[in-house]
Amino acid sequence: MGARELPKVGEVMRRDFVPIDADEPLIKAASLFSETDADVLVVVSGGKVLGVLTERALLRPRVNLVQTKCRTFAVPSPRITPDDAVSRAARLMRENNLKAAPVVNERDEPVGVVGVLDLVTSVPDVFSRIKVRDVMTSDPITVSADDSIGRAIALMRDEGISRLPVVEDGRLVGILTLHDVIVKVLGPRVRATIGEVSGEKIYTLGNRVRELMHSPVITARSDEPLIEAVRRMAHHDVSSLVVVDGDRISGILTRTDVLEPLAALDVREEEGISVQVTYKLTNVSDRDKEELMEAVRSFLRRYRETIGVGTLTLHFKEHREKHGDVHLIHCRARLNTDSWRLVAVGEGWSLALAAKAALSRIERQLTVSKELARSYELLREDLLELAERY
C-alpha cells in the first residue's frame, strides 16, 4: 500500500481537543490534565497553534505552577493538515515523540487533534504481519512496589519516560503512569489551592508506589501480532502494554512505538534505506539534525551494497550526566533489512557523535559477519556477540 492510497488525516482526526491559552498558568494545565483524558493540551496564542503541552512538563523540578505560563513549556508541534496522509502524520508524531498532535487549517488555526490510535486503527492491514517484538522497547526500566512516589517521579523525569512497570520479588504486580501522578498527586494539590477539595486524599512524595499503581496490568506477548496488541490498547483505553514472556518482563509497548510501521511508509529514502529518527531531548536544532543526517549518509554510502533494503531507526534520549549545560546523549540504533537485524547503542555530546558511536558498533558487527561468512559460518553468533561487547 502506497502513501497515496492511505486515508487522510481529516478522515480520522477528532474535533474534541482541549485548548489552553499560552498565557494561562501551568496550574490551569494541571487541572485540565487531571479532569480530562487529553493526551496533549493544544496551546494557542492569538487563535493560532503555538504548540502542545504534555503532562511531562508538569514534573520539571523547581517549577512554580502558579507563576509559570504555559507558553514557557509548550513544545512546538509539527504542522499537520486534514489533507495529509496518515503516514505523514505518523512520521511527524514519532519524530517529535508525541502521542497526539493538533491538526490545523491554512491559517494555522486548530481544527482537531489526531492521536496514535486514530492513525493505527485506520490502516489495520499495515500491521497484519508485524509482531510486538519488532517495535517494542526491550528491557524497560522498572520500579519496586515499595519505592516512594518521589523516586518513581525522579526516574520518569531523568529517563524521559511516562510509565514504569512495578515489580515485587521479581514479579510484575502493577504499572505506574505519569497520568496517575498528575491525577492523584498534583490534581488534589491544585484543587486544594483553590478550595475545591472535600475529603479527598492528598498523596505525598513519600507514599509508596503500590498506593498509586494500577493492577492487574494489561499485557502482551512478544510473539503476538501487533494489530492484536493495538486492539487491546483501544479496548482497555490504555497507552501502553507491558510485554511478558512467561514470568519475565521482556519489554514495553507504547502508542508511540506502534507508529513505527506506519511512519515507515512516509520516511525519506537514503541509499535504499528508510531512516527513522525519534528524540527525547530538550532541544534539537536544524543544524544538529543536518549533522546527524550527514553521519547517517556517510555510514550508508560505505555499506549500501552490504546492508540491502530496509529501515534504520535511531532513537535519542538525554542522560543525567552533564558537561556544563549540555547533557550526554544516548543513541539506540536498529538496522532491519532483508539481510540484517542488528542493534547497537552509543553515546556522545551531540546527536552526530552519539549516532556515530552506535553506527560504528553496527559496522563492527557487519565487518565481522562478512569475514565470517567466507569460512567460519559456524562461529558467526559467537563473534557477533564478542563484537557487540567490545
RAWOLIN-V424613 format. One record per residue. N is the residue number from 1. RES is the residue in one small letter. PSI is psi as a letter, one per 40 degrees, with the letter a starting at -180 (NA if undefined). OMEGA is omega in degrees with one decimal (none if undefined). NEAR is the number of other C-alpha atoms within 8 Angstrom. Layout:
n=(N;N)
res=(RES;RES)
psi=(PSI;PSI)
omega=(OMEGA;OMEGA)
near=(NEAR;NEAR)
This chain:
n=(1;2;3;4;5;6;7;8;9;10;11;12;13;14;15;16;17;18;19;20;21;22;23;24;25;26;27;28;29;30;31;32;33;34;35;36;37;38;39;40;41;42;43;44;45;46;47;48;49;50;51;52;53;54;55;56;57;58;59;60;61;62;63;64;65;66;67;68;69;70;71;72;73;74;75;76;77;78;79;80;81;82;83;84;85;86;87;88;89;90;91;92;93;94;95;96;97;98;99;100;101;102;103;104;105;106;107;108;109;110;111;112;113;114;115;116;117;118;119;120;121;122;123;124;125;126;127;128;129;130;131;132;133;134;135;136;137;138;139;140;141;142;143;144;145;146;147;148;149;150;151;152;153;154;155;156;157;158;159;160;161;162;163;164;165;166;167;168;169;170;171;172;173;174;175;176;177;178;179;180;181;182;183;184;185;186;187;188;189;190;191;192;193;194;195;196;197;198;199;200;201;202;203;204;205;206;207;208;209;210;211;212;213;214;215;216;217;218;219;220;221;222;223;224;225;226;227;228;229;230;231;232;233;234;235;236;237;238;239;240;241;242;243;244;245;246;247;248;249;250;251;252;253;254;255;256;257;258;259;260;261;262;263;264;265;266;267;268;269;270;271;272;273;274;275;276;277;278;279;280;281;282;283;284;285;286;287;288;289;290;291;292;293;294;295;296;297;298;299;300;301;302;303;304;305;306;307;308;309;310;311;312;313;314;315;316;317;318;319;320;321;322;323;324;325;326;327;328;329;330;331;332;333;334;335;336;337;338;339;340;341;342;343;344;345;346;347;348;349;350;351;352;353;354;355;356;357;358;359;360;361;362;363;364;365;366;367;368;369;370;371;372;373;374;375;376;377;378;379;380;381;382;383;384;385;386;387;388;389;390)
res=(m;g;a;r;e;l;p;k;v;g;e;v;m;r;r;d;f;v;p;i;d;a;d;e;p;l;i;k;a;a;s;l;f;s;e;t;d;a;d;v;l;v;v;v;s;g;g;k;v;l;g;v;l;t;e;r;a;l;l;r;p;r;v;n;l;v;q;t;k;c;r;t;f;a;v;p;s;p;r;i;t;p;d;d;a;v;s;r;a;a;r;l;m;r;e;n;n;l;k;a;a;p;v;v;n;e;r;d;e;p;v;g;v;v;g;v;l;d;l;v;t;s;v;p;d;v;f;s;r;i;k;v;r;d;v;m;t;s;d;p;i;t;v;s;a;d;d;s;i;g;r;a;i;a;l;m;r;d;e;g;i;s;r;l;p;v;v;e;d;g;r;l;v;g;i;l;t;l;h;d;v;i;v;k;v;l;g;p;r;v;r;a;t;i;g;e;v;s;g;e;k;i;y;t;l;g;n;r;v;r;e;l;m;h;s;p;v;i;t;a;r;s;d;e;p;l;i;e;a;v;r;r;m;a;h;h;d;v;s;s;l;v;v;v;d;g;d;r;i;s;g;i;l;t;r;t;d;v;l;e;p;l;a;a;l;d;v;r;e;e;e;g;i;s;v;q;v;t;y;k;l;t;n;v;s;d;r;d;k;e;e;l;m;e;a;v;r;s;f;l;r;r;y;r;e;t;i;g;v;g;t;l;t;l;h;f;k;e;h;r;e;k;h;g;d;v;h;l;i;h;c;r;a;r;l;n;t;d;s;w;r;l;v;a;v;g;e;g;w;s;l;a;l;a;a;k;a;a;l;s;r;i;e;r;q;l;t;v;s;k;e;l;a;r;s;y;e;l;l;r;e;d;l;l;e;l;a;e;r;y)
psi=(h;i;d;d;e;i;i;i;d;d;e;e;i;i;e;f;i;h;i;h;i;d;e;i;i;d;d;d;d;d;d;d;d;d;e;i;f;h;d;i;h;h;h;i;h;f;e;i;h;d;a;i;h;i;d;d;d;e;e;h;i;f;h;h;d;d;d;h;i;d;d;d;e;h;h;h;i;i;h;h;i;d;e;i;i;d;d;d;d;d;d;d;d;d;d;e;f;h;d;i;i;i;h;i;a;e;e;f;i;h;e;a;i;h;i;d;d;d;d;d;e;e;g;d;d;d;e;d;e;h;i;d;d;d;e;i;h;i;g;i;h;i;i;i;d;e;i;i;d;d;d;d;d;d;d;d;d;d;e;f;i;e;i;h;i;h;i;h;f;e;i;h;e;a;h;h;i;d;d;d;d;d;d;e;d;d;d;d;d;d;d;d;d;e;f;e;h;g;e;h;h;h;i;i;e;e;i;i;d;d;e;d;i;h;h;i;h;h;i;i;i;d;e;i;h;d;d;d;d;d;d;d;d;d;d;e;f;i;e;i;h;h;h;i;h;b;e;h;h;e;a;h;h;i;d;d;d;d;e;d;d;d;d;e;e;e;i;i;h;h;f;e;h;h;h;h;h;i;h;g;i;d;h;h;i;d;d;d;d;d;d;d;d;d;d;d;d;d;d;d;d;d;e;d;e;d;e;a;h;a;h;h;h;h;h;i;i;i;i;d;h;i;h;b;e;h;i;h;h;h;h;h;h;h;h;h;a;e;d;i;g;i;h;i;i;i;i;i;e;i;d;d;d;d;d;d;d;d;d;d;d;d;d;d;d;d;d;d;d;d;d;d;d;d;e;f;d;e;e;d;d;d;d;d;d;d;d;d;d;NA)
omega=(179.3;-176.1;-177.4;-179.4;-177.3;177.0;175.2;179.9;-179.3;-179.3;-173.1;-176.2;175.7;-178.5;-177.3;179.6;-178.6;179.4;172.7;-179.4;-177.0;-177.0;173.8;177.9;-179.7;179.2;175.1;177.9;178.3;179.0;-179.7;177.6;-178.7;-173.6;-176.8;176.4;-178.1;174.4;177.1;169.7;179.3;-177.5;-176.9;176.4;-177.4;178.5;-179.1;-178.8;175.3;-178.6;178.1;176.6;178.1;-179.7;-176.6;-179.2;-177.0;-178.8;178.3;-177.5;174.0;175.9;178.0;-175.3;-178.5;-173.9;-176.0;-179.8;-178.5;-178.6;-178.1;-175.8;175.3;179.7;177.2;-178.4;178.3;-178.7;-179.9;-178.2;179.2;-177.4;178.4;172.6;-178.8;178.6;178.5;177.3;179.5;-179.7;-177.8;178.8;178.5;179.7;-178.9;176.0;-178.4;174.5;178.7;-178.8;178.3;174.9;-173.7;174.1;-176.3;178.4;-178.9;174.0;-179.0;177.6;-179.8;175.9;178.7;-179.4;-177.5;-176.9;175.0;-177.9;-172.6;-176.9;177.8;-177.2;-176.1;-178.3;178.5;-172.9;-170.4;-176.4;-176.4;178.8;178.4;-176.6;-178.5;-175.5;-176.5;172.0;-176.3;175.0;-178.0;175.3;-178.7;177.6;178.5;178.1;-179.0;175.6;178.6;175.7;178.0;179.0;179.4;178.2;178.9;178.0;179.2;-177.7;-175.3;-177.1;178.8;-178.9;-176.4;177.8;-179.2;169.8;-177.7;-177.2;175.6;-175.5;177.1;-178.3;175.4;-178.3;-179.3;174.6;177.8;-179.4;176.8;179.1;176.1;-179.3;179.9;-175.2;-170.1;179.7;-178.1;-176.4;178.9;178.5;178.4;-178.6;179.0;-178.0;-179.9;172.5;-177.6;-176.6;177.1;178.6;-178.8;-179.7;176.4;-179.8;175.8;179.3;178.6;175.9;-178.4;179.0;-176.9;-178.6;-178.4;-171.7;172.9;177.2;0.8;-175.9;173.2;-172.4;174.3;172.8;-176.8;-175.2;-178.9;179.3;-178.0;-176.7;177.7;177.7;179.0;179.3;177.8;175.1;-177.8;-177.7;-177.7;179.6;177.7;-176.6;178.7;173.8;173.0;-178.0;-178.4;173.1;-172.8;178.2;-172.5;171.8;-176.5;-179.4;173.7;-178.3;179.8;178.1;-179.8;175.9;-176.0;-177.2;-170.3;-178.1;179.6;178.3;-178.6;179.1;-175.1;-176.0;178.9;177.9;175.6;179.0;177.5;-179.7;173.5;-176.9;177.7;-178.0;174.6;-176.1;165.1;-173.9;180.0;-175.4;175.5;-179.1;176.6;178.6;176.6;-178.2;-179.2;177.2;176.9;-177.1;175.6;176.6;178.1;-179.4;178.3;178.5;-176.7;178.2;-178.1;-171.2;-174.3;-179.9;-176.7;-168.4;177.1;-175.6;179.9;-173.5;171.2;-179.5;177.6;178.9;-176.3;171.8;-178.6;170.7;175.7;-178.0;-177.3;170.3;-170.5;177.7;-175.2;177.6;168.6;-175.8;177.8;178.6;173.1;-178.2;178.1;179.7;177.4;179.2;177.8;-179.5;-170.7;169.5;-173.7;178.7;177.1;178.1;177.9;180.0;178.6;-177.6;173.5;177.8;-175.8;-179.0;178.4;178.7;179.4;179.7;179.3;-178.6;177.5;177.2;175.1;176.1;-179.1;178.5;178.1;-178.3;179.2;-177.9;179.7;179.4;-178.1;-175.5;-177.2;-173.2;-175.6;-174.2;-176.8;-178.4;-171.3;-175.7;-179.9;-178.6;176.5;179.0;179.9;-179.3;-179.2;-178.3;-176.4;none)
near=(5;6;9;5;6;11;10;11;15;9;7;11;13;8;7;6;10;8;8;10;9;12;8;10;12;13;9;8;12;14;11;8;14;11;7;6;6;8;8;12;14;14;16;13;10;4;6;10;13;13;11;14;13;10;12;9;8;10;8;8;4;4;7;6;9;7;7;10;11;15;9;6;8;12;8;7;10;8;7;10;11;12;7;11;12;12;13;10;12;14;16;10;14;15;11;10;10;9;11;11;14;15;14;15;10;6;6;8;10;11;9;12;14;14;11;13;9;10;13;12;9;8;10;9;5;9;11;9;7;9;11;15;7;6;10;12;9;7;8;10;6;8;10;9;12;7;10;11;12;8;9;12;10;8;9;13;11;8;10;9;8;9;9;14;14;15;13;9;4;5;8;9;12;14;12;13;10;12;10;11;10;13;12;11;12;10;12;13;9;11;11;9;7;6;6;7;8;4;4;6;5;8;7;7;8;7;9;11;15;8;6;10;12;8;7;6;10;7;8;11;9;12;7;10;12;13;10;8;12;12;9;8;12;9;6;7;6;7;7;9;14;13;13;13;9;4;6;7;10;11;13;13;14;10;11;12;11;14;13;12;9;13;16;12;9;10;10;6;8;9;8;9;11;12;12;13;10;11;10;10;8;4;4;7;6;6;6;11;10;8;10;11;9;8;11;10;10;8;9;10;8;6;8;10;5;5;10;11;9;11;12;12;10;13;11;14;12;12;11;8;6;9;7;4;5;7;11;14;14;13;15;13;14;11;12;11;11;8;8;8;8;9;9;12;12;14;13;13;10;9;14;12;10;15;18;11;12;15;13;8;13;11;8;10;12;8;8;11;11;8;9;11;9;7;6;9;8;5;8;11;7;7;10;11;8;8;11;10;5;4)
